[in-house]
Amino acid sequence: MIRGFVKNILKPIIAEAIAEVGAEVAQRSEKRYYTREEACHKLKIGTTTFYRLAKKGKITILKLEGKTLVDADELDEAIETKAVFRYQH
């Protein structure tokens, strides 16, 4: 009787919880990044200005295997909210 309860009631609940956690982990691992060059192009700035913004804390950079990366979602949101301005030439 208890086995039937576990099999019929708890197993689907546990399976659903595992699927939700798995989907959340997969979503986190699909994080997008811009390279320094891509971020500079998107902001219409040069490398010096890029590093100046990073030093001021306007953008957060990540160094990975010798590459400078910027979280794409974070940069896009900063541009949308005007926390970081795109330069107009």
RAHU-V126695 format. One record per residue. N is the residue number from 1. RES is the residue in one small letter. PSI is psi in whole degrees, 0 to 359 (999 if undefined). NEAR is the number of other C-alpha atoms within 12 Angstrom. D_CENTER is the distance of its C-alpha to the mean C-alpha in Angstrom with 1 decimal. Layout:
BEGIN
<<N | RES | PSI | NEAR | D_CENTER> <N | RES | PSI | NEAR | D_CENTER>>
END
This chain:
BEGIN
<<1 | m | 314 | 8 | 46.9> <2 | i | 322 | 9 | 44.0> <3 | r | 318 | 10 | 42.7> <4 | g | 321 | 10 | 42.7> <5 | f | 311 | 12 | 40.9> <6 | v | 314 | 13 | 38.1> <7 | k | 317 | 14 | 38.0> <8 | n | 329 | 14 | 38.2> <9 | i | 305 | 15 | 36.3> <10 | l | 324 | 15 | 33.9> <11 | k | 313 | 15 | 32.8> <12 | p | 325 | 14 | 31.1> <13 | i | 315 | 15 | 29.4> <14 | i | 318 | 15 | 28.1> <15 | a | 319 | 15 | 27.0> <16 | e | 318 | 14 | 25.1> <17 | a | 318 | 14 | 23.4> <18 | i | 319 | 14 | 22.4> <19 | a | 319 | 14 | 21.1> <20 | e | 315 | 14 | 18.9> <21 | v | 318 | 14 | 17.5> <22 | g | 318 | 14 | 17.1> <23 | a | 321 | 14 | 15.3> <24 | e | 318 | 14 | 12.8> <25 | v | 318 | 13 | 12.3> <26 | a | 321 | 12 | 12.1> <27 | q | 320 | 12 | 9.4> <28 | r | 322 | 12 | 7.2> <29 | s | 347 | 11 | 8.6> <30 | e | 25 | 13 | 7.8> <31 | k | 138 | 16 | 4.2> <32 | r | 147 | 16 | 5.6> <33 | y | 148 | 25 | 7.0> <34 | y | 142 | 27 | 10.2> <35 | t | 169 | 24 | 13.2> <36 | r | 317 | 33 | 15.4> <37 | e | 317 | 22 | 17.7> <38 | e | 318 | 22 | 15.4> <39 | a | 318 | 35 | 14.1> <40 | c | 317 | 29 | 17.9> <41 | h | 317 | 18 | 19.0> <42 | k | 323 | 24 | 16.7> <43 | l | 351 | 29 | 17.9> <44 | k | 49 | 21 | 21.4> <45 | i | 168 | 23 | 21.9> <46 | g | 176 | 20 | 23.1> <47 | t | 319 | 19 | 21.9> <48 | t | 314 | 14 | 24.0> <49 | t | 323 | 24 | 22.5> <50 | f | 309 | 34 | 19.0> <51 | y | 330 | 24 | 19.9> <52 | r | 316 | 18 | 21.8> <53 | l | 321 | 26 | 18.9> <54 | a | 318 | 23 | 16.9> <55 | k | 324 | 13 | 20.1> <56 | k | 351 | 14 | 20.5> <57 | g | 11 | 14 | 17.1> <58 | k | 327 | 22 | 16.2> <59 | i | 148 | 33 | 13.1> <60 | t | 127 | 27 | 11.4> <61 | i | 156 | 27 | 11.9> <62 | l | 127 | 19 | 11.5> <63 | k | 123 | 15 | 14.6> <64 | l | 117 | 12 | 14.6> <65 | e | 45 | 7 | 18.0> <66 | g | 1 | 9 | 19.3> <67 | k | 145 | 14 | 16.5> <68 | t | 121 | 24 | 14.7> <69 | l | 155 | 29 | 11.0> <70 | v | 134 | 32 | 8.9> <71 | d | 119 | 24 | 5.2> <72 | a | 316 | 24 | 6.3> <73 | d | 319 | 20 | 5.4> <74 | e | 316 | 24 | 6.7> <75 | l | 316 | 34 | 9.5> <76 | d | 318 | 24 | 10.4> <77 | e | 320 | 16 | 10.9> <78 | a | 322 | 24 | 12.8> <79 | i | 315 | 21 | 14.9> <80 | e | 318 | 14 | 15.6> <81 | t | 2 | 12 | 16.7> <82 | k | 23 | 15 | 18.5> <83 | a | 329 | 18 | 17.2> <84 | v | 125 | 29 | 17.1> <85 | f | 142 | 23 | 19.9> <86 | r | 129 | 24 | 20.3> <87 | y | 142 | 16 | 23.6> <88 | q | 123 | 9 | 26.4> <89 | h | 999 | 7 | 28.9>>
END
